[in-house]
């Protein structure tokens, strides 16, 4: 039984599409984690600044 060439082309397209979907998902998760880490660092710095300000106001 011989399969038409378009069947192989469709199968290759499906495989390439699946690979690209997995690759893109992985990159997006990595970017999201980096963004979350940056936001966390900003939040911690703000908390530290507020803590220092409170200590200065109570120390006066």
N, C-alpha and C positions, 0 to 999 in steps of 0.2 A: 504494500500500500504506500503510495507516494503522497506526501503532504504538499500542498501549495506553499510557495515561498512566503506568502503573506502571513501564514500561520507562524512561521519562525520570526518574522518581523514583529508581529503582535506580542509574541512571548518575550522577545528581547526588550520591547518597549515596556512591558509590565515589570520585568526584572530591573530595568534601569530606573523606572519610576519608583519602585519600592526602595531601591538603594538610596536614591536622592531624598525620599521622604524620611528615611531613618537618619541620614546624614544631617539634613536640615533640622530635624527634631533635636538631635544631639547638640548641634551648635546653638540652637535657641535656648535649650536648658542651661548650657554653659554661660551664655550671655545673661540669662535671668539670674543665675547664681552670683555672677560678678556684680550685677546691679544690686541685689539684695545685700551683699557684703558691704558695698559702698554705702548704702543707706544705713546699715547697722553701725558702721564706723562713724558716720555723721551723727547718728542718734547718741552714741556713747560719748562722743566729744561734747555734745550739747549738755548731756547729763553731768559730765565732769565740770564743765564751765558753770553750770547752775549750782552745783555742790560747792565749788570754790566761792561763788558769790554769796551763798548762804553763810558759809563759814566766816567770810569777811564781815558780813553784816552782824553776825552774832559776836564776833570777836571785838567789835568796836565799842 
